[in-house]
Amino acid sequence: MKKLIFAIITLGFLFGLTWIVSDFMHGKMIDYAFFVGLVVTIIIRFFTSSGGYASNSLNLSTQTQTGIKVTGENASPFTVFQKSFSLLVSFTFTIVSLLITLAYYWKEF
């Protein structure tokens, strides 16, 4: 039930933001759906990531100052989808909007 609520909120946010951008730019929603989905997916991924070099450096600095070993999880990049259902919904929205955009403008290519 919790995942369904997150999915509805995320989709509502994505459709609402797409509508706002398309209304502001005086265009069609189909023209901006992929780009809005891509930007939101990147933002969600950035804020749900476990960190990289900076995070590891901070952990090492903390460990040397306190003497307590900081343990972290060594996870694959795909475990972030298990942590953030909103990221999965946003990624799916981006892929579906890309496919719909390609189908809509197929004759233009």
Biopython code that builds the backbone (N, CA, C, O; Angstrom):
import numpy as np
from Bio.PDB.StructureBuilder import StructureBuilder

atoms = [
    (1, "MET", "N", (0.826, -1.191, 0.000)),
    (1, "MET", "CA", (0.000, 0.000, 0.000)),
    (1, "MET", "C", (0.868, 1.251, 0.000)),
    (1, "MET", "O", (0.558, 2.239, -0.665)),
    (2, "LYS", "N", (1.971, 1.191, 0.764)),
    (2, "LYS", "CA", (2.865, 2.343, 0.836)),
    (2, "LYS", "C", (3.497, 2.624, -0.531)),
    (2, "LYS", "O", (3.642, 3.781, -0.924)),
    (3, "LYS", "N", (3.872, 1.564, -1.250)),
    (3, "LYS", "CA", (4.470, 1.742, -2.574)),
    (3, "LYS", "C", (3.473, 2.323, -3.562)),
    (3, "LYS", "O", (3.844, 3.116, -4.428)),
    (4, "LEU", "N", (2.214, 1.933, -3.439)),
    (4, "LEU", "CA", (1.182, 2.474, -4.314)),
    (4, "LEU", "C", (1.002, 3.972, -4.083)),
    (4, "LEU", "O", (0.842, 4.736, -5.034)),
    (5, "ILE", "N", (1.029, 4.380, -2.839)),
    (5, "ILE", "CA", (0.897, 5.811, -2.521)),
    (5, "ILE", "C", (2.089, 6.590, -3.065)),
    (5, "ILE", "O", (1.917, 7.666, -3.636)),
    (6, "PHE", "N", (3.310, 6.047, -2.890)),
    (6, "PHE", "CA", (4.499, 6.708, -3.443)),
    (6, "PHE", "C", (4.439, 6.777, -4.962)),
    (6, "PHE", "O", (4.854, 7.775, -5.552)),
    (7, "ALA", "N", (3.926, 5.729, -5.601)),
    (7, "ALA", "CA", (3.813, 5.722, -7.056)),
    (7, "ALA", "C", (2.826, 6.781, -7.529)),
    (7, "ALA", "O", (3.090, 7.480, -8.506)),
    (8, "ILE", "N", (1.706, 6.904, -6.853)),
    (8, "ILE", "CA", (0.700, 7.898, -7.241)),
    (8, "ILE", "C", (1.234, 9.312, -7.023)),
    (8, "ILE", "O", (1.035, 10.186, -7.868)),
    (9, "ILE", "N", (1.904, 9.541, -5.910)),
    (9, "ILE", "CA", (2.466, 10.866, -5.641)),
    (9, "ILE", "C", (3.542, 11.210, -6.668)),
    (9, "ILE", "O", (3.578, 12.330, -7.177)),
    (10, "THR", "N", (4.415, 10.257, -6.975)),
    (10, "THR", "CA", (5.488, 10.507, -7.940)),
    (10, "THR", "C", (4.929, 10.759, -9.332)),
    (10, "THR", "O", (5.363, 11.687, -10.014)),
    (11, "LEU", "N", (3.976, 9.948, -9.758)),
    (11, "LEU", "CA", (3.370, 10.163, -11.073)),
    (11, "LEU", "C", (2.614, 11.477, -11.130)),
    (11, "LEU", "O", (2.662, 12.177, -12.142)),
    (12, "GLY", "N", (1.919, 11.819, -10.061)),
    (12, "GLY", "CA", (1.228, 13.109, -10.015)),
    (12, "GLY", "C", (2.202, 14.269, -10.119)),
    (12, "GLY", "O", (1.947, 15.249, -10.819)),
    (13, "PHE", "N", (3.322, 14.149, -9.414)),
    (13, "PHE", "CA", (4.346, 15.192, -9.489)),
    (13, "PHE", "C", (4.925, 15.297, -10.892)),
    (13, "PHE", "O", (5.105, 16.398, -11.413)),
    (14, "LEU", "N", (5.221, 14.146, -11.510)),
    (14, "LEU", "CA", (5.799, 14.152, -12.853)),
    (14, "LEU", "C", (4.835, 14.730, -13.882)),
    (14, "LEU", "O", (5.230, 15.551, -14.710)),
    (15, "PHE", "N", (3.576, 14.308, -13.835)),
    (15, "PHE", "CA", (2.592, 14.848, -14.777)),
    (15, "PHE", "C", (2.335, 16.327, -14.516)),
    (15, "PHE", "O", (2.192, 17.107, -15.457)),
    (16, "GLY", "N", (2.275, 16.715, -13.255)),
    (16, "GLY", "CA", (2.065, 18.117, -12.926)),
    (16, "GLY", "C", (3.214, 18.991, -13.375)),
    (16, "GLY", "O", (2.998, 20.066, -13.936)),
    (17, "LEU", "N", (4.444, 18.537, -13.133)),
    (17, "LEU", "CA", (5.610, 19.303, -13.560)),
    (17, "LEU", "C", (5.696, 19.365, -15.078)),
    (17, "LEU", "O", (6.067, 20.398, -15.635)),
    (18, "THR", "N", (5.363, 18.288, -15.743)),
    (18, "THR", "CA", (5.342, 18.289, -17.208)),
    (18, "THR", "C", (4.299, 19.265, -17.725)),
    (18, "THR", "O", (4.555, 20.001, -18.678)),
    (19, "TRP", "N", (3.138, 19.278, -17.111)),
    (19, "TRP", "CA", (2.089, 20.211, -17.527)),
    (19, "TRP", "C", (2.524, 21.662, -17.303)),
    (19, "TRP", "O", (2.294, 22.515, -18.160)),
    (20, "ILE", "N", (3.151, 21.947, -16.158)),
    (20, "ILE", "CA", (3.608, 23.307, -15.860)),
    (20, "ILE", "C", (4.660, 23.756, -16.870)),
    (20, "ILE", "O", (4.606, 24.876, -17.377)),
    (21, "VAL", "N", (5.618, 22.873, -17.160)),
    (21, "VAL", "CA", (6.671, 23.225, -18.122)),
    (21, "VAL", "C", (6.093, 23.422, -19.513)),
    (21, "VAL", "O", (6.462, 24.374, -20.201)),
    (22, "SER", "N", (5.204, 22.552, -19.938)),
    (22, "SER", "CA", (4.619, 22.686, -21.273)),
    (22, "SER", "C", (3.721, 23.913, -21.372)),
    (22, "SER", "O", (3.661, 24.552, -22.423)),
    (23, "ASP", "N", (3.030, 24.244, -20.302)),
    (23, "ASP", "CA", (2.197, 25.448, -20.301)),
    (23, "ASP", "C", (3.068, 26.705, -20.328)),
    (23, "ASP", "O", (2.748, 27.676, -21.014)),
    (24, "PHE", "N", (4.158, 26.677, -19.583)),
    (24, "PHE", "CA", (5.065, 27.822, -19.540)),
    (24, "PHE", "C", (5.762, 28.032, -20.887)),
    (24, "PHE", "O", (5.984, 29.169, -21.305)),
    (25, "MET", "N", (6.104, 26.940, -21.559)),
    (25, "MET", "CA", (6.818, 27.015, -22.838)),
    (25, "MET", "C", (5.866, 27.049, -24.032)),
    (25, "MET", "O", (6.313, 27.131, -25.176)),
    (26, "HIS", "N", (4.559, 26.988, -23.775)),
    (26, "HIS", "CA", (3.533, 27.011, -24.825)),
    (26, "HIS", "C", (3.742, 25.874, -25.828)),
    (26, "HIS", "O", (3.734, 26.091, -27.039)),
    (27, "GLY", "N", (3.927, 24.675, -25.309)),
    (27, "GLY", "CA", (4.125, 23.504, -26.153)),
    (27, "GLY", "C", (3.227, 22.368, -25.722)),
    (27, "GLY", "O", (2.353, 22.528, -24.869)),
    (28, "LYS", "N", (3.456, 21.223, -26.324)),
    (28, "LYS", "CA", (2.684, 20.034, -25.991)),
    (28, "LYS", "C", (3.379, 19.284, -24.852)),
    (28, "LYS", "O", (4.599, 19.351, -24.704)),
    (29, "MET", "N", (2.592, 18.578, -24.059)),
    (29, "MET", "CA", (3.154, 17.798, -22.960)),
    (29, "MET", "C", (4.076, 16.697, -23.470)),
    (29, "MET", "O", (5.062, 16.352, -22.818)),
    (30, "ILE", "N", (3.754, 16.152, -24.631)),
    (30, "ILE", "CA", (4.563, 15.069, -25.191)),
    (30, "ILE", "C", (5.974, 15.547, -25.511)),
    (30, "ILE", "O", (6.919, 14.759, -25.487)),
    (31, "ASP", "N", (6.118, 16.834, -25.810)),
    (31, "ASP", "CA", (7.429, 17.371, -26.153)),
    (31, "ASP", "C", (8.350, 17.472, -24.938)),
    (31, "ASP", "O", (9.570, 17.412, -25.090)),
    (32, "TYR", "N", (7.796, 17.622, -23.751)),
    (32, "TYR", "CA", (8.598, 17.871, -22.562)),
    (32, "TYR", "C", (8.590, 16.726, -21.555)),
    (32, "TYR", "O", (9.338, 16.765, -20.578)),
    (33, "ALA", "N", (7.766, 15.717, -21.769)),
    (33, "ALA", "CA", (7.632, 14.631, -20.791)),
    (33, "ALA", "C", (8.940, 13.877, -20.585)),
    (33, "ALA", "O", (9.316, 13.588, -19.449)),
    (34, "PHE", "N", (9.635, 13.556, -21.671)),
    (34, "PHE", "CA", (10.884, 12.810, -21.534)),
    (34, "PHE", "C", (11.929, 13.613, -20.768)),
    (34, "PHE", "O", (12.598, 13.082, -19.882)),
    (35, "PHE", "N", (12.069, 14.884, -21.107)),
    (35, "PHE", "CA", (13.101, 15.703, -20.467)),
    (35, "PHE", "C", (12.794, 15.965, -18.993)),
    (35, "PHE", "O", (13.702, 15.967, -18.162)),
    (36, "VAL", "N", (11.535, 16.183, -18.671)),
    (36, "VAL", "CA", (11.153, 16.352, -17.270)),
    (36, "VAL", "C", (11.404, 15.060, -16.505)),
    (36, "VAL", "O", (11.940, 15.089, -15.397)),
    (37, "GLY", "N", (11.020, 13.927, -17.088)),
    (37, "GLY", "CA", (11.267, 12.640, -16.444)),
    (37, "GLY", "C", (12.749, 12.368, -16.247)),
    (37, "GLY", "O", (13.155, 11.838, -15.213)),
    (38, "LEU", "N", (13.558, 12.731, -17.239)),
    (38, "LEU", "CA", (14.995, 12.527, -17.132)),
    (38, "LEU", "C", (15.609, 13.382, -16.031)),
    (38, "LEU", "O", (16.430, 12.899, -15.252)),
    (39, "VAL", "N", (15.218, 14.638, -15.963)),
    (39, "VAL", "CA", (15.747, 15.530, -14.937)),
    (39, "VAL", "C", (15.323, 15.070, -13.540)),
    (39, "VAL", "O", (16.141, 15.047, -12.620)),
    (40, "VAL", "N", (14.067, 14.710, -13.383)),
    (40, "VAL", "CA", (13.580, 14.257, -12.076)),
    (40, "VAL", "C", (14.253, 12.947, -11.683)),
    (40, "VAL", "O", (14.589, 12.759, -10.514)),
    (41, "THR", "N", (14.456, 12.041, -12.630)),
    (41, "THR", "CA", (15.136, 10.779, -12.339)),
    (41, "THR", "C", (16.572, 11.024, -11.887)),
    (41, "THR", "O", (17.038, 10.392, -10.939)),
    (42, "ILE", "N", (17.271, 11.926, -12.550)),
    (42, "ILE", "CA", (18.647, 12.241, -12.161)),
    (42, "ILE", "C", (18.682, 12.875, -10.775)),
    (42, "ILE", "O", (19.557, 12.555, -9.970)),
    (43, "ILE", "N", (17.744, 13.765, -10.494)),
    (43, "ILE", "CA", (17.705, 14.412, -9.177)),
    (43, "ILE", "C", (17.417, 13.386, -8.076)),
    (43, "ILE", "O", (18.070, 13.394, -7.033)),
    (44, "ILE", "N", (16.446, 12.511, -8.306)),
    (44, "ILE", "CA", (16.126, 11.487, -7.308)),
    (44, "ILE", "C", (17.314, 10.552, -7.115)),
    (44, "ILE", "O", (17.628, 10.182, -5.984)),
    (45, "ARG", "N", (17.975, 10.167, -8.192)),
    (45, "ARG", "CA", (19.136, 9.275, -8.092)),
    (45, "ARG", "C", (20.266, 9.950, -7.322)),
    (45, "ARG", "O", (20.947, 9.306, -6.525)),
    (46, "PHE", "N", (20.465, 11.233, -7.556)),
    (46, "PHE", "CA", (21.516, 11.960, -6.866)),
    (46, "PHE", "C", (21.271, 11.991, -5.363)),
    (46, "PHE", "O", (22.198, 11.812, -4.573)),
    (47, "PHE", "N", (20.021, 12.219, -4.970)),
    (47, "PHE", "CA", (19.716, 12.331, -3.549)),
    (47, "PHE", "C", (19.527, 10.991, -2.854)),
    (47, "PHE", "O", (19.513, 10.943, -1.624)),
    (48, "THR", "N", (19.381, 9.902, -3.603)),
    (48, "THR", "CA", (19.236, 8.591, -2.975)),
    (48, "THR", "C", (20.499, 7.758, -3.086)),
    (48, "THR", "O", (20.520, 6.616, -2.626)),
    (49, "SER", "N", (21.551, 8.296, -3.682)),
    (49, "SER", "CA", (22.780, 7.526, -3.818)),
    (49, "SER", "C", (23.506, 7.461, -2.482)),
    (49, "SER", "O", (23.322, 8.311, -1.610)),
    (50, "SER", "N", (24.322, 6.449, -2.347)),
    (50, "SER", "CA", (25.038, 6.256, -1.090)),
    (50, "SER", "C", (26.345, 7.034, -1.053)),
    (50, "SER", "O", (27.028, 7.031, -0.029)),
    (51, "GLY", "N", (26.698, 7.682, -2.113)),
    (51, "GLY", "CA", (27.906, 8.492, -2.141)),
    (51, "GLY", "C", (28.999, 7.850, -2.959)),
    (51, "GLY", "O", (28.862, 6.727, -3.444)),
    (52, "GLY", "N", (30.074, 8.573, -3.104)),
    (52, "GLY", "CA", (31.200, 8.089, -3.884)),
    (52, "GLY", "C", (32.486, 8.398, -3.158)),
    (52, "GLY", "O", (32.658, 8.050, -1.990)),
    (53, "TYR", "N", (33.382, 9.053, -3.856)),
    (53, "TYR", "CA", (34.693, 9.363, -3.305)),
    (53, "TYR", "C", (34.588, 10.258, -2.072)),
    (53, "TYR", "O", (35.271, 10.026, -1.074)),
    (54, "ALA", "N", (33.736, 11.276, -2.141)),
    (54, "ALA", "CA", (33.610, 12.200, -1.003)),
    (54, "ALA", "C", (33.080, 11.486, 0.238)),
    (54, "ALA", "O", (33.549, 11.731, 1.349)),
    (55, "SER", "N", (32.123, 10.623, 0.047)),
    (55, "SER", "CA", (31.557, 9.874, 1.168)),
    (55, "SER", "C", (32.584, 8.916, 1.763)),
    (55, "SER", "O", (32.702, 8.799, 2.983)),
    (56, "ASN", "N", (33.320, 8.239, 0.898)),
    (56, "ASN", "CA", (34.359, 7.325, 1.388)),
    (56, "ASN", "C", (35.471, 8.078, 2.102)),
    (56, "ASN", "O", (35.998, 7.593, 3.103)),
    (57, "SER", "N", (35.831, 9.245, 1.610)),
    (57, "SER", "CA", (36.861, 10.059, 2.246)),
    (57, "SER", "C", (36.410, 10.517, 3.630)),
    (57, "SER", "O", (37.196, 10.509, 4.577)),
    (58, "LEU", "N", (35.151, 10.912, 3.745)),
    (58, "LEU", "CA", (34.604, 11.334, 5.030)),
    (58, "LEU", "C", (34.579, 10.169, 6.019)),
    (58, "LEU", "O", (34.890, 10.343, 7.197)),
    (59, "ASN", "N", (34.208, 8.985, 5.538)),
    (59, "ASN", "CA", (34.213, 7.804, 6.402)),
    (59, "ASN", "C", (35.615, 7.480, 6.891)),
    (59, "ASN", "O", (35.804, 7.146, 8.061)),
    (60, "LEU", "N", (36.601, 7.577, 6.000)),
    (60, "LEU", "CA", (37.980, 7.307, 6.381)),
    (60, "LEU", "C", (38.482, 8.337, 7.388)),
    (60, "LEU", "O", (39.192, 7.992, 8.332)),
    (61, "SER", "N", (38.115, 9.598, 7.187)),
    (61, "SER", "CA", (38.515, 10.652, 8.113)),
    (61, "SER", "C", (37.901, 10.433, 9.496)),
    (61, "SER", "O", (38.566, 10.616, 10.516)),
    (62, "THR", "N", (36.645, 10.045, 9.520)),
    (62, "THR", "CA", (35.972, 9.763, 10.785)),
    (62, "THR", "C", (36.613, 8.574, 11.480)),
    (62, "THR", "O", (36.790, 8.576, 12.698)),
    (63, "GLN", "N", (36.955, 7.569, 10.706)),
    (63, "GLN", "CA", (37.568, 6.369, 11.271)),
    (63, "GLN", "C", (38.928, 6.685, 11.877)),
    (63, "GLN", "O", (39.262, 6.164, 12.941)),
    (64, "THR", "N", (39.721, 7.529, 11.221)),
    (64, "THR", "CA", (41.042, 7.839, 11.761)),
    (64, "THR", "C", (40.961, 8.717, 13.003)),
    (64, "THR", "O", (41.818, 8.623, 13.882)),
    (65, "GLN", "N", (39.943, 9.568, 13.087)),
    (65, "GLN", "CA", (39.818, 10.455, 14.241)),
    (65, "GLN", "C", (39.251, 9.732, 15.460)),
    (65, "GLN", "O", (39.676, 9.990, 16.586)),
    (66, "THR", "N", (38.311, 8.844, 15.247)),
    (66, "THR", "CA", (37.649, 8.196, 16.374)),
    (66, "THR", "C", (38.225, 6.826, 16.694)),
    (66, "THR", "O", (38.108, 6.357, 17.826)),
    (67, "GLY", "N", (38.836, 6.187, 15.729)),
    (67, "GLY", "CA", (39.345, 4.842, 15.943)),
    (67, "GLY", "C", (38.279, 3.773, 15.782)),
    (67, "GLY", "O", (38.559, 2.585, 15.940)),
    (68, "ILE", "N", (37.067, 4.186, 15.472)),
    (68, "ILE", "CA", (35.957, 3.241, 15.281)),
    (68, "ILE", "C", (35.800, 2.987, 13.787)),
    (68, "ILE", "O", (35.706, 3.924, 12.993)),
    (69, "LYS", "N", (35.773, 1.733, 13.421)),
    (69, "LYS", "CA", (35.653, 1.384, 12.005)),
    (69, "LYS", "C", (34.236, 1.665, 11.527)),
    (69, "LYS", "O", (33.257, 1.209, 12.117)),
    (70, "VAL", "N", (34.155, 2.420, 10.455)),
    (70, "VAL", "CA", (32.865, 2.740, 9.853)),
    (70, "VAL", "C", (32.594, 1.687, 8.796)),
    (70, "VAL", "O", (33.340, 1.558, 7.826)),
    (71, "THR", "N", (31.536, 0.947, 8.989)),
    (71, "THR", "CA", (31.189, -0.093, 8.022)),
    (71, "THR", "C", (30.091, 0.437, 7.125)),
    (71, "THR", "O", (29.155, 1.100, 7.572)),
    (72, "GLY", "N", (30.225, 0.140, 5.895)),
    (72, "GLY", "CA", (29.221, 0.538, 4.911)),
    (72, "GLY", "C", (28.804, -0.669, 4.116)),
    (72, "GLY", "O", (29.389, -1.746, 4.226)),
    (73, "GLU", "N", (27.810, -0.476, 3.335)),
    (73, "GLU", "CA", (27.343, -1.583, 2.530)),
    (73, "GLU", "C", (27.965, -1.490, 1.147)),
    (73, "GLU", "O", (27.966, -0.431, 0.520)),
    (74, "ASN", "N", (28.479, -2.585, 0.694)),
    (74, "ASN", "CA", (29.017, -2.672, -0.656)),
    (74, "ASN", "C", (27.921, -3.252, -1.534)),
    (74, "ASN", "O", (27.778, -4.469, -1.649)),
    (75, "ALA", "N", (27.162, -2.377, -2.141)),
    (75, "ALA", "CA", (26.006, -2.815, -2.900)),
    (75, "ALA", "C", (26.203, -2.506, -4.376)),
    (75, "ALA", "O", (26.993, -1.640, -4.753)),
    (76, "SER", "N", (25.477, -3.224, -5.182)),
    (76, "SER", "CA", (25.522, -2.964, -6.614)),
    (76, "SER", "C", (24.694, -1.724, -6.925)),
    (76, "SER", "O", (23.883, -1.305, -6.100)),
    (77, "PRO", "N", (24.881, -1.137, -8.088)),
    (77, "PRO", "CA", (24.115, 0.067, -8.424)),
    (77, "PRO", "C", (22.612, -0.169, -8.514)),
    (77, "PRO", "O", (21.836, 0.785, -8.461)),
    (78, "PHE", "N", (22.191, -1.422, -8.650)),
    (78, "PHE", "CA", (20.777, -1.712, -8.812)),
    (78, "PHE", "C", (20.024, -1.781, -7.489)),
    (78, "PHE", "O", (18.793, -1.809, -7.495)),
    (79, "THR", "N", (20.719, -1.808, -6.361)),
    (79, "THR", "CA", (20.024, -1.867, -5.085)),
    (79, "THR", "C", (19.364, -0.539, -4.746)),
    (79, "THR", "O", (18.514, -0.486, -3.856)),
    (80, "VAL", "N", (19.735, 0.528, -5.433)),
    (80, "VAL", "CA", (19.088, 1.813, -5.170)),
    (80, "VAL", "C", (17.618, 1.757, -5.573)),
    (80, "VAL", "O", (16.796, 2.477, -5.006)),
    (81, "PHE", "N", (17.272, 0.901, -6.559)),
    (81, "PHE", "CA", (15.876, 0.759, -6.941)),
    (81, "PHE", "C", (15.067, 0.106, -5.825)),
    (81, "PHE", "O", (13.872, 0.370, -5.687)),
    (82, "GLN", "N", (15.715, -0.745, -5.026)),
    (82, "GLN", "CA", (15.019, -1.371, -3.915)),
    (82, "GLN", "C", (14.798, -0.376, -2.793)),
    (82, "GLN", "O", (13.829, -0.501, -2.044)),
    (83, "LYS", "N", (15.674, 0.609, -2.660)),
    (83, "LYS", "CA", (15.550, 1.596, -1.601)),
    (83, "LYS", "C", (14.544, 2.680, -1.953)),
    (83, "LYS", "O", (13.809, 3.145, -1.083)),
    (84, "SER", "N", (14.501, 3.086, -3.207)),
    (84, "SER", "CA", (13.662, 4.204, -3.595)),
    (84, "SER", "C", (12.682, 3.769, -4.678)),
    (84, "SER", "O", (13.056, 3.612, -5.840)),
    (85, "PHE", "N", (11.442, 3.580, -4.291)),
    (85, "PHE", "CA", (10.418, 3.201, -5.254)),
    (85, "PHE", "C", (10.095, 4.375, -6.164)),
    (85, "PHE", "O", (9.708, 4.177, -7.316)),
    (86, "SER", "N", (10.249, 5.598, -5.661)),
    (86, "SER", "CA", (10.010, 6.789, -6.480)),
    (86, "SER", "C", (10.983, 6.852, -7.647)),
    (86, "SER", "O", (10.618, 7.297, -8.735)),
    (87, "LEU", "N", (12.213, 6.413, -7.433)),
    (87, "LEU", "CA", (13.198, 6.386, -8.515)),
    (87, "LEU", "C", (12.778, 5.401, -9.595)),
    (87, "LEU", "O", (12.903, 5.693, -10.785)),
    (88, "LEU", "N", (12.288, 4.251, -9.196)),
    (88, "LEU", "CA", (11.835, 3.255, -10.162)),
    (88, "LEU", "C", (10.645, 3.774, -10.968)),
    (88, "LEU", "O", (10.584, 3.580, -12.182)),
    (89, "VAL", "N", (9.708, 4.428, -10.301)),
    (89, "VAL", "CA", (8.542, 4.986, -10.991)),
    (89, "VAL", "C", (8.973, 6.099, -11.946)),
    (89, "VAL", "O", (8.484, 6.175, -13.073)),
    (90, "SER", "N", (9.876, 6.953, -11.503)),
    (90, "SER", "CA", (10.358, 8.044, -12.346)),
    (90, "SER", "C", (11.132, 7.512, -13.546)),
    (90, "SER", "O", (10.989, 8.027, -14.655)),
    (91, "PHE", "N", (11.950, 6.487, -13.332)),
    (91, "PHE", "CA", (12.693, 5.873, -14.432)),
    (91, "PHE", "C", (11.735, 5.248, -15.442)),
    (91, "PHE", "O", (11.933, 5.382, -16.650)),
    (92, "THR", "N", (10.703, 4.570, -14.957)),
    (92, "THR", "CA", (9.704, 3.974, -15.836)),
    (92, "THR", "C", (8.957, 5.044, -16.619)),
    (92, "THR", "O", (8.701, 4.871, -17.811)),
    (93, "PHE", "N", (8.603, 6.153, -15.961)),
    (93, "PHE", "CA", (7.948, 7.274, -16.635)),
    (93, "PHE", "C", (8.842, 7.808, -17.757)),
    (93, "PHE", "O", (8.358, 8.112, -18.847)),
    (94, "THR", "N", (10.130, 7.919, -17.492)),
    (94, "THR", "CA", (11.064, 8.441, -18.492)),
    (94, "THR", "C", (11.147, 7.522, -19.701)),
    (94, "THR", "O", (11.108, 7.991, -20.839)),
    (95, "ILE", "N", (11.260, 6.225, -19.468)),
    (95, "ILE", "CA", (11.349, 5.263, -20.571)),
    (95, "ILE", "C", (10.052, 5.235, -21.379)),
    (95, "ILE", "O", (10.086, 5.242, -22.609)),
    (96, "VAL", "N", (8.921, 5.206, -20.698)),
    (96, "VAL", "CA", (7.627, 5.182, -21.397)),
    (96, "VAL", "C", (7.416, 6.471, -22.185)),
    (96, "VAL", "O", (6.921, 6.431, -23.311)),
    (97, "SER", "N", (7.786, 7.618, -21.604)),
    (97, "SER", "CA", (7.619, 8.878, -22.330)),
    (97, "SER", "C", (8.550, 8.953, -23.535)),
    (97, "SER", "O", (8.197, 9.555, -24.549)),
    (98, "LEU", "N", (9.737, 8.349, -23.439)),
    (98, "LEU", "CA", (10.636, 8.298, -24.597)),
    (98, "LEU", "C", (10.020, 7.457, -25.707)),
    (98, "LEU", "O", (10.039, 7.848, -26.874)),
    (99, "LEU", "N", (9.475, 6.302, -25.341)),
    (99, "LEU", "CA", (8.853, 5.442, -26.344)),
    (99, "LEU", "C", (7.634, 6.099, -26.980)),
    (99, "LEU", "O", (7.439, 5.989, -28.191)),
    (100, "ILE", "N", (6.822, 6.772, -26.196)),
    (100, "ILE", "CA", (5.653, 7.456, -26.737)),
    (100, "ILE", "C", (6.079, 8.618, -27.631)),
    (100, "ILE", "O", (5.467, 8.850, -28.674)),
    (101, "THR", "N", (7.115, 9.347, -27.237)),
    (101, "THR", "CA", (7.615, 10.450, -28.054)),
    (101, "THR", "C", (8.155, 9.938, -29.385)),
    (101, "THR", "O", (7.892, 10.527, -30.434)),
    (102, "LEU", "N", (8.909, 8.841, -29.341)),
    (102, "LEU", "CA", (9.420, 8.262, -30.585)),
    (102, "LEU", "C", (8.290, 7.779, -31.486)),
    (102, "LEU", "O", (8.343, 7.965, -32.702)),
    (103, "ALA", "N", (7.271, 7.161, -30.902)),
    (103, "ALA", "CA", (6.129, 6.704, -31.700)),
    (103, "ALA", "C", (5.352, 7.885, -32.274)),
    (103, "ALA", "O", (4.860, 7.815, -33.400)),
    (104, "TYR", "N", (5.238, 8.970, -31.507)),
    (104, "TYR", "CA", (4.484, 10.137, -31.952)),
    (104, "TYR", "C", (5.188, 10.854, -33.109)),
    (104, "TYR", "O", (4.544, 11.302, -34.057)),
    (105, "TYR", "N", (6.497, 10.953, -33.017)),
    (105, "TYR", "CA", (7.262, 11.673, -34.030)),
    (105, "TYR", "C", (7.992, 10.738, -35.001)),
    (105, "TYR", "O", (8.962, 11.156, -35.633)),
    (106, "TRP", "N", (7.552, 9.497, -35.131)),
    (106, "TRP", "CA", (8.242, 8.532, -35.965)),
    (106, "TRP", "C", (8.318, 8.970, -37.423)),
    (106, "TRP", "O", (9.337, 8.743, -38.075)),
    (107, "LYS", "N", (7.273, 9.588, -37.947)),
    (107, "LYS", "CA", (7.252, 10.007, -39.356)),
    (107, "LYS", "C", (8.184, 11.174, -39.607)),
    (107, "LYS", "O", (8.561, 11.426, -40.752)),
    (108, "GLU", "N", (8.564, 11.892, -38.561)),
    (108, "GLU", "CA", (9.486, 13.011, -38.715)),
    (108, "GLU", "C", (10.920, 12.548, -38.947)),
    (108, "GLU", "O", (11.729, 13.278, -39.519)),
    (109, "PHE", "N", (11.229, 11.337, -38.503)),
    (109, "PHE", "CA", (12.570, 10.816, -38.697)),
    (109, "PHE", "C", (12.677, 10.305, -40.087)),
    (109, "PHE", "O", (13.733, 9.812, -40.484)),
]
sb = StructureBuilder()
sb.init_structure("model")
sb.init_model(0)
sb.init_chain("A")
sb.init_seg("    ")
for serial, (resi, resn, name, xyz) in enumerate(atoms, 1):
    if name == "N":
        sb.init_residue(resn, " ", resi, " ")
    sb.init_atom(name, np.array(xyz, "f"), 0.0, 1.0, " ", f" {name:<3s}", serial, name[0])
structure = sb.get_structure()
